[in-house]
C-alpha cells in the first residue's frame, strides 16, 4: 500500500479603492489538497480526492467557499481489460465535460478497442446564494464512448451523452475525435460535435504541429469554429440567430539547444462580420524572452511590448520577473485621445529548501487609467508527501518537479 499528498496554500494581500474613494483591505487565501491511497484490496482499489477552499478573512462576512474543484472517488482495476470509478469525478469524454456524482466503467474487449460508459447526476452548481456543499446533484446524465486504436500512431473515438437540467433535456451531444502522432514529424488532432437536441453543429476544432526532425523549427496551425455554450434548457436557446465564432492561429517556433531562438505567431478571430487580428513575435534566450505584438480589427487596437526572465541563482533559489507595456483603444481607427496605457509587472522568488517543500513570494503591480498604484503581495507554500510499506516522508515528486 502507498499514498501521496500534495498541499498548496496561497495568500493574497492587497487593498482596493472603490469609485467612491473608500478603501477595502483584502486578505484572500486558497488551500488546495490532492491525495491518493493505492494498493487496497490486494492492489485492486485506490482512492483519490482533491479539493479547494477559499477564504477572505478581511471582509466583514468572513467569506468562505468550501466547494471549489472538489472530487473524491474510488478507482477499481479488476483486470487489465476492466476498470471502474465510483464517486464525484470530473469526466471529459468526447464532446461532454462535466463533474458527475456517479460511476464510470471502461472495458477492453480487444487490444484495438475500448468502450467506456458513465452515468449519475451532475454535481450541483454552487452560487453565492446557494451553498450546497456535500449535496448530490439532481440532474441525471449519462454517456458512452468507443475508442479505436489500431497502432501507437493513430486513435479515433465516437461519443454520445444525454444531459438534463431542471427536469428538462439540456443537450444530447454527439462527438467524433481523431488523433495522429507520427514520432517527431507530425501531431494532429481533429474534433467535431453535433447536438442532436438543437440539431446543429456546435464545435469543430483542428490542430496540427509539424517538425521535420529534432532541432528544426516547429510549425503549428489551429482552427476552431464554435457556437456559444447555450444548452437546450436555457432561456437563451429560444433565440435562433446565434453568431458563430471562428478562430485561426498559426505559429513558427525555433529554439537552439543553447536556449536562443525565436517565435512568430499570427491569430485571427471572426464573429459574424466582425474581425480581430493579432500578429506578434518574440526573441528567446536562455533565461527568458522579449517580444512585441499588435492587434487590429473591429474589437479595437493594441500595441504591446512584453518580456520575462527566469534565473536559477543557486540550486534551491529561482528568481523570476516580467513586465508588459500596452497601448490600446476600444474601437478601430481611434484618435490618439481615445488611447489608453496599461502597465503590469511582477517579481517572484521561489525557494526550494528541502525535497518536497517549495515557498513562493511574489509582488504584482498594475497601472491603468483607473488605478495608478495597484500592488498585490502573494505568499505560497507547497508541500508534497508520500509513503509506502518501506518508506514515508517528503518526496521529490512534488509541485516543483
C-alpha positions as CSV (number, residue, x, y, z in Angstrom):
1,X,0.0,0.0,0.0
2,X,1.2,3.5,-0.8
3,X,0.0,7.0,-0.6
4,X,0.8,10.6,-1.6
5,X,-0.5,14.0,-0.5
6,X,0.1,17.5,-2.0
7,X,-0.9,20.7,-0.3
8,X,-0.8,24.1,-1.9
9,X,-1.6,27.1,0.3
10,X,-1.6,30.6,-1.2
11,X,-2.4,34.0,0.3
12,X,-3.1,37.3,-1.4
13,X,-2.8,40.7,0.4
14,X,-4.0,43.8,-1.3
15,X,-6.1,46.9,-0.9
16,X,-9.0,48.0,-3.2
17,X,-10.1,51.6,-3.7
18,X,-13.7,52.0,-4.7
19,X,-15.1,54.7,-7.1
20,X,-16.5,56.5,-4.0
21,X,-12.9,56.8,-2.7
22,X,-13.3,54.3,0.1
23,X,-10.7,51.7,0.6
24,X,-11.2,48.0,1.3
25,X,-8.5,45.7,2.7
26,X,-8.5,42.2,1.3
27,X,-6.7,39.1,2.5
28,X,-7.6,36.1,0.4
29,X,-6.4,32.6,1.0
30,X,-6.5,29.5,-1.2
31,X,-5.8,26.0,0.0
32,X,-5.8,23.1,-2.4
33,X,-5.3,19.5,-1.3
34,X,-4.8,16.5,-3.6
35,X,-4.1,13.0,-2.4
36,X,-4.3,9.3,-3.2
37,X,-4.3,6.0,-1.4
38,X,-3.5,2.9,-3.5
39,X,-2.9,-0.8,-3.0
40,X,-6.1,-1.5,-1.2
41,X,-7.9,-4.9,-1.5
42,X,-4.8,-6.6,-2.8
43,X,-3.9,-3.8,-5.1
44,X,-7.3,-3.7,-6.9
45,X,-8.6,-0.4,-5.3
46,X,-7.3,3.1,-5.0
47,X,-8.9,6.2,-3.6
48,X,-8.2,9.7,-4.9
49,X,-9.5,13.1,-3.8
50,X,-8.9,16.8,-4.4
51,X,-10.5,19.9,-3.0
52,X,-10.0,23.6,-2.8
53,X,-11.0,26.1,0.0
54,X,-11.2,29.8,-0.5
55,X,-11.4,32.4,2.3
56,X,-11.3,36.2,2.5
57,X,-10.7,36.9,6.2
58,X,-10.7,40.8,6.0
59,X,-14.3,41.0,4.8
60,X,-16.9,41.6,7.4
61,X,-18.8,38.4,6.5
62,X,-15.6,36.3,6.6
63,X,-16.4,34.8,3.2
64,X,-15.7,31.1,2.9
65,X,-16.2,28.8,-0.1
66,X,-15.6,25.2,0.7
67,X,-16.5,23.5,-2.5
68,X,-14.2,24.5,-5.4
69,X,-12.7,21.8,-7.6
70,X,-13.8,19.0,-5.3
71,X,-13.6,15.4,-6.4
72,X,-13.4,12.1,-4.5
73,X,-13.8,8.7,-6.0
74,X,-12.6,5.1,-5.7
75,X,-10.9,3.5,-8.7
76,X,-11.1,-0.2,-9.2
77,X,-9.0,-2.2,-11.6
78,X,-10.4,-5.7,-11.7
79,X,-8.2,-6.8,-14.6
80,X,-6.2,-5.2,-17.5
81,X,-9.4,-5.2,-19.5
82,X,-11.9,-3.9,-16.9
83,X,-11.8,-0.9,-14.7
84,X,-14.2,1.5,-12.9
85,X,-14.5,4.6,-10.9
86,X,-17.2,5.5,-8.3
87,X,-17.8,8.8,-6.7
88,X,-17.6,12.5,-7.6
89,X,-15.3,12.9,-10.6
90,X,-14.7,15.2,-13.5
91,X,-15.4,13.5,-16.8
92,X,-14.1,14.6,-20.2
93,X,-15.4,12.0,-22.6
94,X,-15.6,13.3,-26.2
95,X,-18.0,16.2,-26.5
96,X,-19.1,16.1,-22.8
97,X,-17.1,17.6,-20.0
98,X,-18.7,17.9,-16.5
99,X,-18.5,16.9,-12.9
100,X,-20.6,13.9,-12.1
101,X,-21.7,12.0,-8.9
102,X,-21.8,8.5,-10.3
103,X,-19.9,5.7,-11.9
104,X,-17.5,5.4,-14.9
105,X,-16.7,2.0,-16.5
106,X,-14.1,1.1,-19.1
107,X,-14.0,-2.3,-21.0
108,X,-11.2,-3.5,-23.3
109,X,-12.7,-6.4,-25.2
110,X,-9.9,-6.3,-27.8
111,X,-6.4,-4.8,-27.9
112,X,-7.5,-2.3,-30.5
113,X,-10.9,-1.3,-28.9
114,X,-12.0,0.3,-25.7
115,X,-15.6,1.0,-24.6
116,X,-16.5,3.4,-21.8
117,X,-19.8,4.2,-20.2
118,X,-20.7,6.6,-17.4
119,X,-23.8,7.9,-15.6
120,X,-25.1,9.5,-12.5
121,X,-26.2,13.0,-11.6
122,X,-24.5,16.3,-12.3
123,X,-22.7,17.8,-9.3
124,X,-24.8,20.8,-8.1
125,X,-23.9,24.3,-9.3
126,X,-22.6,26.3,-6.4
127,X,-23.6,30.0,-6.2
128,X,-23.1,32.7,-3.5
129,X,-26.8,32.4,-2.6
130,X,-27.0,28.6,-2.8
131,X,-24.4,26.7,-0.8
132,X,-24.9,23.0,-1.5
133,X,-21.6,21.7,-0.3
134,X,-21.8,18.0,0.3
135,X,-25.1,17.6,-1.5
136,X,-25.6,15.3,-4.5
137,X,-27.0,16.7,-7.8
138,X,-30.5,16.2,-9.1
139,X,-29.9,16.4,-12.9
140,X,-29.4,12.9,-14.5
141,X,-26.6,12.5,-17.0
142,X,-25.2,9.5,-18.9
143,X,-23.0,8.8,-21.8
144,X,-20.8,6.4,-23.7
145,X,-17.6,6.5,-25.8
146,X,-16.0,4.0,-28.1
147,X,-12.2,4.3,-28.9
148,X,-10.3,2.6,-31.7
149,X,-6.5,2.4,-31.6
150,X,-5.1,0.0,-34.2
151,X,-1.5,1.3,-33.7
152,X,0.5,3.7,-31.5
153,X,0.3,6.5,-34.0
154,X,-3.5,6.6,-34.6
155,X,-6.5,6.9,-32.3
156,X,-10.2,7.6,-33.1
157,X,-13.3,7.8,-30.9
158,X,-17.1,8.3,-31.1
159,X,-19.0,9.6,-28.1
160,X,-22.6,10.3,-27.1
161,X,-24.1,12.0,-24.0
162,X,-27.5,12.7,-22.6
163,X,-27.8,15.7,-20.2
164,X,-30.7,17.1,-18.2
165,X,-31.0,20.3,-16.2
166,X,-34.0,21.3,-14.0
167,X,-36.1,18.4,-15.3
168,X,-35.5,19.3,-19.0
169,X,-33.2,17.8,-21.6
170,X,-30.4,20.3,-22.0
171,X,-28.2,18.6,-24.6
172,X,-27.5,15.4,-26.5
173,X,-24.0,15.9,-27.9
174,X,-22.5,13.5,-30.4
175,X,-18.8,13.8,-30.8
176,X,-16.0,12.4,-33.0
177,X,-12.3,12.7,-32.5
178,X,-9.2,11.6,-34.3
179,X,-5.5,11.9,-33.1
180,X,-2.4,11.2,-35.3
181,X,1.1,11.2,-33.9
182,X,4.0,10.4,-36.2
183,X,7.0,10.4,-34.0
184,X,8.8,13.8,-34.4
185,X,7.2,14.6,-37.8
186,X,3.5,15.3,-37.2
187,X,1.0,15.6,-34.4
188,X,-2.6,16.3,-35.4
189,X,-6.0,16.3,-33.6
190,X,-9.4,16.8,-35.1
191,X,-12.7,17.1,-33.1
192,X,-16.3,17.8,-34.1
193,X,-19.5,17.7,-32.1
194,X,-23.2,17.8,-33.0
195,X,-26.1,18.5,-30.7
196,X,-28.9,16.1,-31.6
197,X,-31.3,18.2,-29.4
198,X,-30.8,21.5,-31.2
199,X,-29.9,19.9,-34.5
200,X,-26.8,21.9,-35.2
201,X,-23.0,21.5,-35.3
202,X,-21.7,23.1,-32.1
203,X,-18.0,22.8,-32.4
204,X,-15.3,21.9,-34.9
205,X,-11.6,22.0,-34.0
206,X,-8.3,21.0,-35.6
207,X,-4.8,21.5,-34.5
208,X,-1.6,20.2,-36.2
209,X,2.1,20.5,-35.3
210,X,4.9,19.6,-37.7
211,X,8.7,19.4,-37.3
212,X,10.9,17.8,-39.9
213,X,13.3,16.4,-37.3
214,X,14.6,17.2,-33.8
215,X,16.3,20.6,-33.7
216,X,14.3,22.0,-36.6
217,X,11.6,24.7,-36.3
218,X,8.1,23.7,-35.1
219,X,5.1,24.8,-37.2
220,X,1.7,24.9,-35.5
221,X,-1.7,25.6,-37.1
222,X,-5.0,25.6,-35.2
223,X,-8.6,26.3,-36.2
224,X,-11.8,26.5,-34.1
225,X,-15.4,27.0,-35.3
226,X,-18.0,27.0,-32.5
227,X,-21.3,28.3,-31.2
228,X,-21.6,29.9,-27.7
229,X,-22.4,27.3,-25.0
230,X,-26.2,27.7,-24.7
231,X,-27.9,24.4,-23.7
232,X,-31.4,23.5,-24.7
233,X,-32.8,24.1,-21.2
234,X,-31.6,27.7,-21.1
235,X,-33.9,30.7,-21.7
236,X,-31.4,31.9,-24.4
237,X,-31.9,28.8,-26.5
238,X,-35.1,30.2,-28.0
239,X,-33.2,32.8,-30.0
240,X,-32.5,31.2,-33.4
241,X,-29.8,33.7,-34.6
242,X,-26.7,32.8,-32.6
243,X,-23.4,34.2,-34.0
244,X,-20.7,31.6,-34.6
245,X,-17.1,32.4,-33.5
246,X,-14.1,31.3,-35.6
247,X,-10.5,31.4,-34.6
248,X,-7.4,30.6,-36.7
249,X,-3.9,30.6,-35.4
250,X,-0.5,29.8,-36.9
251,X,3.0,30.0,-35.4
252,X,6.6,29.1,-36.1
253,X,9.0,28.5,-33.2
254,X,12.7,27.7,-33.2
255,X,14.9,27.1,-30.2
256,X,18.5,26.2,-30.4
257,X,20.0,23.8,-27.9
258,X,21.8,26.8,-26.3
259,X,18.4,28.3,-25.5
260,X,18.5,31.1,-28.1
261,X,15.7,31.2,-30.7
262,X,12.6,33.0,-31.8
263,X,8.8,32.6,-32.3
264,X,6.3,34.3,-34.7
265,X,2.6,34.0,-34.3
266,X,-0.5,35.2,-36.1
267,X,-4.0,34.8,-34.8
268,X,-7.4,35.9,-36.2
269,X,-10.9,35.9,-34.6
270,X,-14.1,36.2,-36.6
271,X,-17.6,36.7,-35.2
272,X,-20.3,37.2,-37.8
273,X,-18.8,40.1,-39.8
274,X,-16.5,41.4,-37.1
275,X,-12.8,40.5,-37.1
276,X,-9.8,40.9,-34.9
277,X,-6.2,40.0,-35.8
278,X,-3.1,39.8,-33.7
279,X,0.5,39.4,-35.0
280,X,3.5,39.1,-32.7
281,X,6.9,37.7,-32.2
282,X,9.4,37.1,-29.5
283,X,13.2,36.5,-29.2
284,X,14.2,33.7,-26.9
285,X,17.3,33.5,-24.8
286,X,18.5,31.0,-22.1
287,X,16.9,33.0,-19.2
288,X,13.8,34.5,-20.7
289,X,12.2,36.2,-23.7
290,X,11.3,39.6,-25.1
291,X,8.7,40.4,-27.7
292,X,6.1,42.6,-29.4
293,X,2.6,42.1,-30.6
294,X,-0.1,44.2,-32.3
295,X,-3.9,43.8,-32.5
296,X,-6.2,45.4,-35.1
297,X,-9.8,45.0,-36.0
298,X,-13.4,45.7,-35.0
299,X,-12.6,44.8,-31.4
300,X,-10.1,47.6,-31.0
301,X,-6.4,48.1,-31.4
302,X,-3.5,47.3,-29.2
303,X,0.3,47.7,-29.2
304,X,2.1,45.6,-26.6
305,X,5.7,45.0,-25.5
306,X,6.4,42.1,-23.1
307,X,9.3,40.3,-21.5
308,X,10.2,38.0,-18.7
309,X,13.3,36.4,-17.2
310,X,13.8,33.3,-15.0
311,X,17.2,32.7,-13.4
312,X,18.3,29.9,-11.1
313,X,20.7,31.7,-8.8
314,X,21.6,28.6,-6.7
315,X,20.1,25.0,-6.8
316,X,17.5,26.0,-4.2
317,X,16.6,29.5,-5.4
318,X,14.8,30.7,-8.5
319,X,14.4,34.4,-9.4
320,X,11.7,35.5,-11.9
321,X,10.3,38.7,-13.2
322,X,8.4,40.2,-16.1
323,X,6.6,43.2,-17.5
324,X,4.0,44.2,-20.1
325,X,3.6,47.7,-21.6
326,X,0.4,48.1,-23.7
327,X,-1.3,51.0,-25.5
328,X,-4.9,50.1,-26.5
329,X,-8.1,51.6,-27.8
330,X,-11.6,50.0,-27.6
331,X,-12.5,50.7,-31.3
332,X,-10.9,50.7,-34.7
333,X,-9.1,53.8,-36.0
334,X,-9.4,55.5,-32.7
335,X,-7.9,59.0,-32.3
336,X,-4.9,59.5,-30.0
337,X,-7.1,61.0,-27.3
338,X,-9.0,57.6,-27.0
339,X,-5.9,55.5,-26.5
340,X,-5.1,54.2,-23.0
341,X,-2.0,52.8,-21.4
342,X,-1.7,49.6,-19.3
343,X,1.4,48.6,-17.5
344,X,1.8,45.4,-15.5
345,X,4.8,43.8,-13.8
346,X,5.7,41.0,-11.4
347,X,8.6,39.8,-9.4
348,X,8.9,36.3,-7.9
349,X,11.2,34.5,-5.6
350,X,10.9,30.7,-5.4
351,X,12.7,28.8,-2.6
352,X,13.2,25.0,-2.5
353,X,14.9,24.4,0.9
354,X,14.4,20.7,1.0
355,X,12.9,18.0,-1.2
356,X,9.1,18.2,-1.1
357,X,8.9,21.8,0.1
358,X,8.6,25.0,-2.1
359,X,8.0,28.6,-0.9
360,X,6.9,31.3,-3.3
361,X,6.9,35.1,-2.6
362,X,5.6,37.4,-5.3
363,X,4.7,41.1,-5.9
364,X,2.4,42.2,-8.7
365,X,1.6,45.7,-9.9
366,X,-0.9,47.2,-12.4
367,X,-1.2,50.7,-13.7
368,X,-4.1,51.8,-16.0
369,X,-6.4,54.8,-16.4
370,X,-8.4,53.7,-13.3
371,X,-5.6,52.5,-11.0
372,X,-2.3,54.4,-10.5
373,X,-0.9,52.4,-7.6
374,X,-2.1,48.8,-7.5
375,X,0.2,46.4,-5.7
376,X,-0.6,42.9,-4.6
377,X,1.5,40.6,-2.5
378,X,1.4,36.8,-2.7
379,X,2.9,34.1,-0.5
380,X,2.5,30.4,-1.2
381,X,3.7,27.2,0.4
382,X,3.7,23.8,-1.4
383,X,4.2,20.5,0.4
384,X,4.4,17.1,-1.2
385,X,4.5,13.9,0.9
386,X,4.3,10.2,0.0
387,X,4.7,6.9,1.8
388,X,4.5,3.2,1.4
389,X,5.3,0.0,3.2
390,X,9.0,0.6,3.5
391,X,9.2,4.4,3.3
392,X,7.4,7.6,4.2
393,X,8.1,11.3,4.3
394,X,8.8,14.1,1.8
395,X,9.5,13.2,-1.8
396,X,10.8,14.8,-4.9
397,X,7.6,14.1,-6.8
398,X,6.1,17.3,-5.6
399,X,4.7,20.5,-7.1
400,X,8.0,21.8,-8.2
401,X,9.2,18.8,-10.1
